[in-house]
Amino acid sequence: MRIRHSLALLLLLAPAAASAHGPAAAGAAPLPAVTTVMTQPLSAYPGKEALMITVEYPPGGADPVHRHDAEAFVYVLEGSIVMGVAGGKEVTLTAGQSFYEGPKDIHTVGRNASRDKPAKFVVLLLKDVGKPALIPVP
C-alpha cells in the first residue's frame, strides 16, 4: 500500500514537473520521493481524512508548482528546505521547524536549500476523502 500511494503521488508530480521545466526536462531539478505513512478517516469530521506523507528532496531537488485543497502542516526532519506560497515570502526551514499551507494556497516554492545534501520532511494533510493529495498548477 505504501508503495502504491508513493507511486501515485510521484505520477501526479511528474507531468507537472515536465511541463514546468520543458518537454525534455534536461537539467530540471530532481523530483522528490514521496511515501505515504498513513491515511486515517476522521470520524468526528465525516467526509474528511488525515493523510501523512514523507517527502525526501535529493540534493537540488524541487517540487513543481501545485496546491493541495487541504490544510497542510509541514515538519522538517533533516536538512534544509525553502517553502513559499503565492503572495507570501519564501522561508528557509531547518530540522525542527514547520510550515503551513491553507486549502486555497498555491505552493509556488518547494525545494531543497542544498545542492549537495538531501532533505526530508513530513506533511500532514487534512483533506476531503477521495480528493487527490496534490493538484498541479500550470
N, C-alpha and C positions, 0 to 999 in steps of 0.2 A: 504494500500500500504506500509506503514511504517513497519508493522509487517512482511509482506511477504518478503521484502528486508532484514530485520533483520534476519529472519529465514534462508533465502538463504545464507547469509554470515556466519551464525553460522554453517550451514550444511557443508559449504566449510571448515571451521576451524576444525570441529570435527574429520573427518577422519585423517587429518594431525596430530592433537594432539594425537590421539590414536596411530598412528604409531610412532610418536616421543617419546612417553612415554611408549611404550609397549602395548601389547594387552589388559591387564586388566586396564591400566591407573590408577591403585590404587596408591594413593599418588601423582598423577600428579598435576601440577599447575592447578587451576580452569581456565576455558576459559573465555574470556571477553564477555560482552554483547555488540552487535553491532546494532546500529539503523540508518537507512537511514534518513537523514534530508531532502535532496532534490537531484534531478537529473535534469540537465539543458543542453539541446543540445547547442553547441556553434556555432551560425550561422556564425560567422566570420571565423570559422575553420571547414569546412564541414567534417563530419565523426567523430568529437570529441565532448565529453561531459564533464561536471563537475559533479562529484558525491561527495556530502558532507555527512559524517557519523560521529556519535559519538561512541566512544569506552569507555566502563567502565570496568576497571580491578577491580575485587574483591580483597580483601587483599590476597597477594601471587599469584595473577593471572598472566598469561603469554600467549603470542601467540606462536603457532608453527612457525617453520622457513617457510618463504614464500617470495613472491615477488609480485609486483603489475602491472608490464608492464604499468606503468603510472608515471606521475610526482605526488609525494605525499608530501603534506605540512601538518605537524602535529602542533597543538597548544594545550598546556596543560591548561585545565580549573581548575582542582582540583587535589590535591595530588602531588605525585612524581613518575615519570616513568623512566625506563632505556631503551635506544634505541641504536641500533647498526646495521651496515651493514657489510657484508663480506669485509675484508680489511681495515675497519675503526675502530676507537676507540669507545668503549661504552661511552655514555654520560648519566648523570642523569639530568633530567629536572624537574623543578617545575612549578607551575601555572604562566602563562605569558611567558613561554619560548617555543621555536619552534625547529623543526627538519625537515630535508628534505631527501627524498629518490628519487633517479632517477629511470627511467624505467628499467635499467639493474641491479639495486642493489638487492642483496639478503638480506632480513631483517632477520638477524641471532639472534638478541636480541630484544625483546619487552616484558617488564614485569613491574609489579608494584614494585616500590622500597621498599614498605612497606608490612609487613606481617600482619598488624593489621588495616590499613586504606585503603579505596578504592581510586582509581584514575580515572580521567575522562579527555578525550581529544577529540578534533575534528580533523578530517582528511579531507582535500580537495584533491580529486584525479582528475587529468586532464588526460582523457583516451580515447581510441577509443570506439565509440558506439558499444554496443554488446559484448565487451570483458569483461571477469569476473573482478571483483574488486580485487580479491585475487587469487593467484596461489600457491598452496602448493609446497614446495621444499623438496624432500625426503632427 
